[in-house]
Structure formats: structure tokens, C-alpha cells
Amino acid sequence: MEKYSFEMLPYYLSQIDERLKRLENSLPASHFLEESAEYIDTKEAAILLKFTVPTLYTKVCKGEIPSFKRGNRLYFSRTELIEWIENGKKSTNDSIEAQAQKIARGLR
């Protein structure tokens, strides 16, 4: 094993920094997105969704809302809750018509 001296510490730190940057650049971007997910508690989730806490618990029990449970506490991913809201968006007649035309073209 190599012995490190105090005088060489800046050199070794710069080498470690360079290697770490190369490693980070080789990882897919999705790795960093997952790591940065913000988890919130029940109160914050209820505020975000504009639900009462009992309504939130009911939807969690029915499996309607994505959640995590550790011990006796519930946690929610802010990103997943926003996606859940967006997935509930009703399509306009124009967007439904465009999707139908796209499917019909694929069948030909």
C-alpha cells in the first residue's frame, strides 16, 4: 500500500476529483434524477394535492396514489405526485381525434 504524505495531499485530491468527474460523466443522467427526488410527508402531500389528510389516507389505502411506507410513516415523491396529477388530465376532443387518426394510420 502506498504511503501518502501531507505535502502530496493536494495532488492526490485533484487526482480523486478528476477520477470522480470521469465516473460521473459515464453514468446515465437518469441516475442523478432518481437521486435528487424530493420526498415529502403526509401533510405536505395533502397540501400539494389539495386534499384533506383523511382523504389522502383513503386514496393511499385504495392504492390510488403512489406512496412509500417506512415503519408507521408515509412518504411521497413530489415528482411522482405531480406525474400522478398530470396523468389524470382529461384529453380534449381535438387530442382524442388526433390520437385516433394516428392509430388509424398505423393500421393501414
Backbone as a chain_set.jsonl record, in Angstrom:
{"seq": "MEKYSFEMLPYYLSQIDERLKRLENSLPASHFLEESAEYIDTKEAAILLKFTVPTLYTKVCKGEIPSFKRGNRLYFSRTELIEWIENGKKSTNDSIEAQAQKIARGLR", "coords": {"N": [[0.837, -1.177, 0.0], [0.493, 2.194, -0.834], [2.172, 4.941, 0.689], [0.977, 8.011, 1.873], [1.871, 11.395, 1.783], [1.66, 14.46, 3.598], [2.339, 16.689, 2.131], [1.815, 15.941, -0.433], [-0.884, 15.805, -0.536], [-2.68, 17.769, -1.823], [-2.214, 17.105, -4.531], [-3.102, 14.406, -4.667], [-5.783, 14.758, -3.989], [-6.688, 16.252, -6.167], [-6.369, 14.338, -8.157], [-8.21, 12.415, -7.33], [-10.542, 13.925, -7.575], [-10.636, 14.344, -10.369], [-10.938, 11.687, -11.273], [-13.407, 11.08, -10.142], [-15.064, 12.885, -11.513], [-14.866, 11.847, -14.121], [-16.067, 9.381, -13.696], [-18.683, 10.164, -12.942], [-19.487, 11.336, -15.342], [-19.698, 9.107, -16.927], [-21.919, 7.806, -16.016], [-25.464, 7.241, -16.511], [-27.834, 9.901, -17.108], [-30.293, 9.555, -15.844], [-29.713, 8.333, -13.459], [-28.932, 10.38, -11.747], [-31.255, 11.864, -11.604], [-33.029, 10.243, -10.177], [-31.725, 10.168, -7.744], [-32.036, 12.759, -6.857], [-34.633, 13.018, -6.139], [-37.295, 14.411, -4.346], [-38.609, 13.767, -1.252], [-41.63, 13.876, 0.518], [-43.707, 14.475, 3.413], [-46.882, 13.338, 4.833], [-48.527, 15.586, 5.424], [-47.455, 17.603, 3.755], [-47.899, 16.411, 1.267], [-50.689, 16.316, 1.214], [-51.243, 19.044, 1.136], [-50.031, 19.717, -1.329], [-51.615, 18.224, -3.107], [-54.032, 19.273, -2.55], [-55.855, 18.019, -0.847], [-57.658, 16.774, 2.01], [-56.073, 15.432, 4.931], [-57.275, 12.965, 5.848], [-58.593, 12.191, 3.431], [-56.418, 11.819, 1.779], [-55.176, 9.619, 3.068], [-57.172, 7.699, 2.606], [-57.1, 7.435, -0.194], [-54.518, 6.452, -0.464], [-54.759, 3.987, 0.866], [-56.479, 2.703, -0.906], [-54.8, 2.386, -2.973], [-54.538, 4.307, -4.915], [-52.814, 6.419, -5.046], [-49.348, 6.998, -5.494], [-47.045, 5.902, -3.066], [-44.774, 5.596, -0.227], [-43.905, 3.518, 2.494], [-42.463, 3.565, 5.624], [-41.915, 2.028, 8.518], [-44.275, 3.353, 10.651], [-44.852, 5.527, 9.112], [-45.781, 7.509, 6.298], [-44.496, 8.332, 3.109], [-43.986, 10.439, 0.278], [-43.133, 10.877, -3.132], [-42.423, 13.906, -4.488], [-42.185, 14.387, -7.232], [-43.413, 12.092, -8.361], [-46.027, 12.479, -7.445], [-46.762, 14.797, -8.802], [-46.61, 13.849, -11.418], [-48.676, 11.989, -11.217], [-50.867, 13.678, -10.93], [-50.774, 14.974, -13.417], [-51.218, 12.805, -15.138], [-53.873, 12.382, -14.795], [-55.123, 14.162, -16.338], [-57.705, 15.312, -18.402], [-58.361, 14.505, -21.727], [-58.67, 16.657, -24.556], [-61.236, 17.06, -27.055], [-60.052, 17.46, -29.53], [-57.45, 16.423, -29.143], [-58.032, 13.75, -28.695], [-59.15, 13.075, -31.135], [-56.88, 13.438, -32.778], [-55.211, 11.421, -31.763], [-56.736, 9.182, -32.467], [-56.643, 9.339, -35.245], [-53.92, 8.917, -35.652], [-53.646, 6.286, -34.766], [-55.313, 5.022, -36.615], [-53.896, 5.489, -38.972], [-51.703, 3.891, -38.452], [-52.786, 1.375, -38.641], [-53.24, 0.982, -41.3]], "CA": [[0.0, 0.0, 0.0], [1.285, 3.419, -0.972], [2.078, 5.884, 1.806], [0.667, 9.357, 1.426], [2.459, 12.447, 2.605], [0.839, 15.656, 3.717], [2.718, 17.605, 1.057], [1.229, 15.435, -1.686], [-2.335, 15.767, -0.384], [-3.391, 18.479, -2.906], [-2.091, 16.332, -5.771], [-3.983, 13.24, -4.576], [-7.176, 15.233, -4.023], [-7.022, 16.619, -7.545], [-6.497, 13.087, -8.887], [-9.503, 11.829, -6.927], [-11.574, 14.766, -8.169], [-10.671, 14.035, -11.8], [-11.496, 10.348, -11.446], [-14.82, 11.174, -9.794], [-15.744, 13.553, -12.63], [-14.954, 10.887, -15.221], [-17.058, 8.383, -13.299], [-19.998, 10.796, -13.035], [-19.812, 11.52, -16.755], [-20.001, 7.816, -17.546], [-23.217, 7.328, -15.533], [-26.6, 7.824, -17.233], [-28.447, 11.054, -16.446], [-31.422, 9.112, -15.019], [-29.183, 8.004, -12.138], [-28.924, 11.595, -10.946], [-32.624, 12.298, -11.396], [-33.578, 9.425, -9.101], [-31.059, 10.55, -6.509], [-32.449, 14.081, -6.421], [-36.057, 13.015, -5.849], [-37.616, 15.013, -3.055], [-39.663, 13.043, -0.568], [-42.385, 14.733, 1.42], [-44.55, 13.734, 4.35], [-48.315, 13.318, 4.568], [-49.078, 16.944, 5.431], [-47.027, 18.298, 2.54], [-48.583, 15.776, 0.139], [-52.083, 16.769, 1.253], [-51.242, 20.434, 0.671], [-49.719, 19.697, -2.756], [-52.748, 17.672, -3.852], [-55.231, 19.99, -2.11], [-56.729, 17.043, -0.201], [-57.521, 16.697, 3.461], [-55.233, 14.296, 5.291], [-58.046, 11.716, 5.784], [-58.812, 11.837, 2.025], [-55.136, 11.306, 1.297], [-55.029, 8.264, 3.611], [-58.129, 6.836, 1.923], [-56.584, 7.17, -1.536], [-53.336, 5.596, -0.309], [-55.252, 2.641, 1.2], [-57.071, 2.133, -2.119], [-53.735, 2.231, -3.958], [-54.743, 5.275, -5.987], [-51.728, 7.397, -5.031], [-48.045, 6.373, -5.226], [-46.515, 6.273, -1.754], [-43.803, 4.709, 0.406], [-44.158, 3.401, 3.926], [-41.349, 3.133, 6.476], [-42.455, 1.982, 9.877], [-45.664, 3.813, 10.656], [-44.899, 6.811, 8.415], [-45.937, 7.519, 4.849], [-43.709, 9.318, 2.38], [-44.396, 10.592, -1.103], [-42.199, 11.548, -4.023], [-43.078, 15.088, -5.069], [-42.194, 14.182, -8.679], [-44.437, 11.097, -8.692], [-47.348, 13.064, -7.213], [-47.03, 15.722, -9.904], [-46.914, 12.991, -12.576], [-49.994, 11.409, -10.969], [-51.83, 14.739, -11.243], [-50.757, 15.196, -14.864], [-51.805, 11.645, -15.813], [-55.323, 12.448, -14.646], [-55.61, 15.226, -17.216], [-58.68, 14.882, -19.393], [-57.995, 14.868, -23.088], [-59.646, 17.46, -25.294], [-61.773, 16.348, -28.22], [-59.056, 17.553, -30.601], [-56.341, 15.489, -28.894], [-58.575, 12.404, -28.88], [-59.266, 12.902, -32.591], [-55.523, 13.291, -33.315], [-54.748, 10.078, -31.389], [-57.496, 8.213, -33.264], [-56.105, 9.382, -36.611], [-52.595, 8.311, -35.613], [-53.859, 4.835, -34.651], [-55.872, 4.58, -37.878], [-52.798, 5.463, -39.946], [-50.859, 2.746, -38.138], [-53.479, 0.141, -39.032], [-53.251, 0.863, -42.771]], "C": [[0.88, 1.237, 0.0], [1.09, 4.325, 0.237], [1.87, 7.279, 1.244], [1.32, 10.36, 2.367], [1.548, 13.669, 2.586], [1.115, 16.622, 2.564], [2.062, 17.211, -0.273], [-0.302, 15.415, -1.66], [-3.067, 16.543, -1.485], [-3.35, 17.713, -4.233], [-3.067, 15.143, -5.759], [-5.453, 13.644, -4.621], [-7.589, 15.611, -5.439], [-7.191, 15.362, -8.403], [-7.836, 12.416, -8.579], [-10.641, 12.6, -7.576], [-11.731, 14.461, -9.658], [-11.307, 12.673, -12.059], [-12.994, 10.34, -11.157], [-15.613, 11.833, -10.922], [-15.907, 12.608, -13.815], [-16.008, 9.819, -14.933], [-18.473, 8.941, -13.411], [-20.424, 10.961, -14.483], [-20.173, 10.209, -17.438], [-21.351, 7.256, -17.096], [-24.348, 7.954, -16.327], [-27.237, 8.947, -16.415], [-29.586, 10.639, -15.525], [-30.976, 8.747, -13.61], [-29.247, 9.223, -11.222], [-30.331, 12.101, -10.68], [-33.251, 11.541, -10.23], [-33.01, 9.857, -7.762], [-31.595, 11.864, -5.951], [-33.94, 14.15, -6.1], [-36.303, 13.552, -4.443], [-38.797, 14.273, -2.45], [-40.313, 13.948, 0.464], [-43.263, 13.872, 2.32], [-46.027, 13.9, 3.996], [-48.91, 14.72, 4.501], [-48.73, 17.689, 4.152], [-47.719, 17.727, 1.301], [-50.036, 16.236, 0.067], [-52.189, 18.207, 0.748], [-51.01, 20.489, -0.835], [-50.926, 19.263, -3.581], [-54.067, 18.378, -3.542], [-56.311, 19.021, -1.62], [-56.654, 17.272, 1.295], [-56.659, 15.474, 3.755], [-56.036, 12.991, 5.29], [-58.322, 11.251, 4.343], [-57.547, 11.238, 1.434], [-54.926, 9.866, 1.775], [-55.958, 7.271, 2.9], [-57.615, 6.452, 0.54], [-55.338, 6.29, -1.502], [-53.774, 4.166, -0.037], [-55.846, 1.937, -0.018], [-56.026, 1.921, -3.212], [-53.851, 3.203, -5.123], [-53.587, 6.268, -6.115], [-50.415, 6.678, -4.742], [-47.476, 6.852, -3.891], [-45.498, 5.238, -1.286], [-44.131, 4.66, 1.887], [-42.916, 2.858, 4.618], [-41.856, 3.18, 7.91], [-43.916, 2.379, 9.837], [-45.81, 5.168, 9.962], [-45.027, 6.618, 6.91], [-45.072, 8.62, 4.249], [-44.158, 9.305, 0.932], [-43.28, 11.261, -1.882], [-42.947, 12.708, -4.667], [-43.221, 14.903, -6.589], [-43.287, 13.2, -9.085], [-45.845, 11.65, -8.475], [-47.723, 14.024, -8.339], [-47.349, 14.939, -11.177], [-48.304, 12.389, -12.442], [-51.081, 12.426, -11.311], [-51.93, 14.9, -12.758], [-51.367, 14.032, -15.639], [-53.317, 11.638, -15.72], [-55.952, 13.501, -15.532], [-56.574, 14.651, -18.248], [-58.243, 15.371, -20.759], [-59.086, 15.724, -23.714], [-60.131, 16.635, -26.476], [-60.763, 16.358, -29.364], [-57.924, 16.56, -30.388], [-56.797, 14.043, -29.051], [-58.686, 12.096, -30.372], [-57.897, 12.679, -33.221], [-54.963, 11.906, -32.992], [-55.449, 9.007, -32.223], [-56.966, 8.166, -34.692], [-54.734, 8.714, -36.675], [-52.707, 6.786, -35.553], [-54.374, 4.291, -35.974], [-54.809, 4.518, -38.959], [-51.895, 4.261, -39.723], [-51.472, 1.425, -38.558], [-53.452, -0.086, -40.541], [-52.015, 0.23, -43.285]], "O": [[1.87, 1.322, 0.727], [-0.022, 4.46, 0.747], [2.505, 7.674, 0.266], [1.317, 10.189, 3.585], [0.767, 13.866, 1.656], [0.202, 17.295, 2.084], [1.794, 18.062, -1.122], [-0.938, 15.051, -2.649], [-4.02, 16.003, -2.047], [-4.338, 17.681, -4.966], [-3.773, 14.91, -6.74], [-6.273, 12.951, -5.222], [-8.709, 15.325, -5.861], [-8.056, 15.321, -9.277], [-8.506, 11.911, -9.479], [-11.597, 12.003, -8.071], [-12.853, 14.336, -10.148], [-12.125, 12.53, -12.967], [-13.76, 9.668, -11.848], [-16.713, 11.387, -11.249], [-16.966, 12.573, -14.443], [-16.749, 9.409, -15.826], [-19.367, 8.265, -13.92], [-21.59, 10.752, -14.817], [-20.889, 10.216, -18.439], [-21.875, 6.334, -17.722], [-24.218, 9.091, -16.78], [-27.183, 8.94, -15.185], [-29.828, 11.305, -14.518], [-31.762, 8.838, -12.667], [-29.582, 9.098, -10.044], [-30.581, 12.706, -9.638], [-33.928, 12.137, -9.392], [-33.726, 9.906, -6.762], [-31.614, 12.072, -4.738], [-34.459, 15.23, -5.819], [-35.613, 13.194, -3.488], [-39.857, 14.168, -3.067], [-39.639, 14.685, 1.185], [-43.526, 12.704, 2.031], [-46.374, 14.522, 2.991], [-49.711, 15.01, 3.613], [-49.586, 18.325, 3.538], [-48.083, 18.473, 0.392], [-50.551, 16.512, -1.016], [-53.119, 18.544, 0.016], [-51.705, 21.218, -1.544], [-51.226, 19.852, -4.619], [-55.086, 18.12, -4.183], [-57.495, 19.169, -1.922], [-55.71, 17.885, 1.793], [-56.534, 14.583, 2.915], [-55.54, 11.986, 4.78], [-58.29, 10.052, 4.065], [-57.601, 10.267, 0.679], [-54.546, 8.997, 0.99], [-55.567, 6.136, 2.627], [-57.685, 5.288, 0.146], [-55.125, 5.476, -2.401], [-53.238, 3.229, -0.63], [-55.733, 0.718, -0.15], [-56.326, 1.344, -4.257], [-53.319, 2.946, -6.203], [-53.404, 6.883, -7.165], [-50.36, 5.838, -3.845], [-47.43, 8.051, -3.618], [-45.373, 4.158, -1.863], [-44.582, 5.649, 2.465], [-42.387, 1.814, 4.236], [-42.182, 4.244, 8.437], [-44.703, 1.811, 9.08], [-46.786, 5.881, 10.197], [-44.459, 5.692, 6.332], [-44.938, 9.703, 4.82], [-44.646, 8.295, 0.424], [-42.567, 12.113, -1.352], [-43.978, 12.513, -5.312], [-44.262, 15.228, -7.16], [-44.011, 13.447, -10.049], [-46.759, 11.328, -9.235], [-48.874, 14.056, -8.776], [-48.248, 15.314, -11.93], [-49.035, 12.284, -13.427], [-52.098, 12.076, -11.911], [-53.026, 14.955, -13.315], [-51.973, 14.244, -16.69], [-53.977, 10.949, -16.498], [-57.163, 13.715, -15.492], [-56.292, 13.635, -18.882], [-57.809, 16.512, -20.919], [-60.272, 15.541, -23.44], [-59.513, 15.638, -26.85], [-60.635, 15.37, -30.087], [-57.479, 15.918, -31.339], [-56.021, 13.197, -29.496], [-58.359, 10.995, -30.814], [-57.753, 11.831, -34.101], [-54.319, 11.283, -33.835], [-54.821, 8.033, -32.637], [-56.85, 7.093, -35.283], [-54.424, 8.023, -37.646], [-51.948, 6.078, -36.215], [-53.94, 3.229, -36.42], [-54.811, 3.599, -39.779], [-51.379, 3.677, -40.676], [-50.753, 0.457, -38.804], [-53.622, -1.213, -41.007], [-51.867, 0.057, -44.495]]}, "num_chains": 1, "name": "protein.A"}
